[in-house]
Amino acid sequence: MQKLYWVVLLIAALATAAVGQMDDMKPKPKAKASAKMSANAATEQKLVDMEKSLWEAWKNHDSAPFQKLLSSDSVNVTPAGVAGTEQAVKDIGSSDCKVNTYSVEDPKATWVDKDAVLLTYKANQDAVCGGQKAPETVWASSLWVKKGNEWKAAFHQETAAQSGMGAEEKKN
């Protein structure tokens, strides 16, 4: 009987140790969430950098970044009108815009899903296009989608800020 007691005690001790080791093998929720947040932050910064590169390309009349970064079926809505990818690329290369300065301020990323991020921001510009002064401030948004391993701009829009109305972001 005493032998049985020691066998049961040994089995219980081994089972407890095994369960403890299994708990150590489970991913830690905080570490996993932190890694995801870090990856998301890196992706968001990459998208902001790509967005800024398109503004720089516009300033320099360089259509190559637009050809590379716009999705083949993109839609672009600006004060000049609505354009698909082909037209947008063509317009950038043949633009008569004289861009003195621009800035992209307060970019915010909203994850639509794991493969789509909406960037919103305020852009200030000192530019003349077609002999007319471009709006000094626009509220802009771009929808970036992941196609394969690459992020592409699928949609972009700009809305001219009205002086005294909407020139600053409204807090809800």
N, C-alpha and C positions, 0 to 999 in steps of 0.2 A: 504494500500500500504506500509505503514511504517512497518507493521508487517511482510510482505513478505520480505522486505529488511533485517530485523534482522534474519529471518529464513535462508535466503540464506547465509548471513554472518556467521552464526553459523555452517552451513553445510560445508562451505569452510574451516573454522578454524579446524573442526574435521577431515576433509579429509587430510589437511596438516599435522596434528599431527599423523594420522595413517600412512601416507606415510613415515614420519620421523622415526617412530618406526620400520617399515619394513626394512628400510635401516640399522638400528642397528642390525637386525637379520641376515643379510647377512654375510657369513664368510669373514674375512678380507684376501685378497690375500697374503699380506706379512706374516701374522701370519701362514697361511696355508702352504705357501712355506717354511717358517722357520721351522715349525714342521716336514715337510717332510725331509728337509735337515738334521735335527737333528736325525731323525729316520734312514736315510740313513747312516749318519756318525757312528751311533751306530752299525748298521749292518756291515758296512765295518770294523770297529775295531774288531767285533766278528769274522769275516771271517779271518782277519789277524792273530788273536790269534789262531784260529783253524789250520790255515796253519802252524804257528810256532809249534804248538803241534805235527804236523805230522813230522816235522824236528826233534824234540826232541825224538819222538818215533823211528825214523830211527836210531838216535844215540844210543838209548837204546835197539834196536832189539825188540821193543814192537809192535806187530802186532795189538793189541786190538784197538788203536785209528784209524788205517787204516780200520779195519773191521767196526767200528762205523761211520767214517766220509766219506768214499768213497761211491759213489752211486754203486748200484749192477752192473751197466753196464759201469763203468768208464774205461777210456783209459789213460794209463800212459806211456809217452815217455821220457826216460832218456838215458844217455850214455850207459846204460846196454841193452837197447832195448825197445820193446813195450810190455806192459803187461796189461791184464784186471784186474779187482778187485781181483779175486781169486788168480791169480798168484802174484800180487803185495803184497797181505797180506801174502802169503806163503814166498815170497822172503824176506820180512822184518823180519819175525820170524826166518828164517834160514840164514840170512846174515852173511858173514864173515867180513863185513866192520868194521874197527876200526875208529871211528869218534872222533877226538880229540876236534875240535871246529867247529862251524858253526855260521853264522849270516845271518839274512834276513834283507836286506837294501832297503830303499826307496820304500815300497810297494805302489802301486797305484791301485785304484779300478775303473773299468769302468762298469757302469750299461748297460747291454745288453738289458734287459727289467726288469720288476718289480720282476721277479723270477730268474734272472741270472746275476751274477757279475763275471767279468774277473779280476783276480788279476795278476798284473805283478810286478816283483821285481828282484833285484840282490841278489844272495846268494854267500857267501864266505864260503869255507869249507876246513878244514885240515883233510883229510880222506884217508884211504887206503882200497881198495876193491879188492878182488881176487889177492892180491899181487901187485896191481898197484895203484899208487897215483891217486886219483880222481881229476878232474879239480878243480883248486883253486877257480875259479869264474865261475858261471853259470848265465845266464839270464833265469828266470823261469816264467811260467804263469800257472795259475790254473783257471779253470772255475767252479764256485760254482753255483749250481742250488737249488732252493727251491722246495722240494717235500713234500707236505702237510705243516707241520709247521717246518720242519727241513731243514737246509742247508746241501748239500752233494757235495763233490768234484767229478765232472763228468769227468774232464779232467785235466791232468797235463803234462807239458813238460819242459825239461831243455835243454838249448843249451850252450855248453862250450864256454866261452869267449876266443877269440884269443888274445894272447899277442900283444899289440900295435894296435889291430884292434877290436874295439867294447868292449874293457875293460871298457870304460866309455860310458854312454848313449849318443847317438847322438841327438842333438837338431835340429829339422827341422824347 
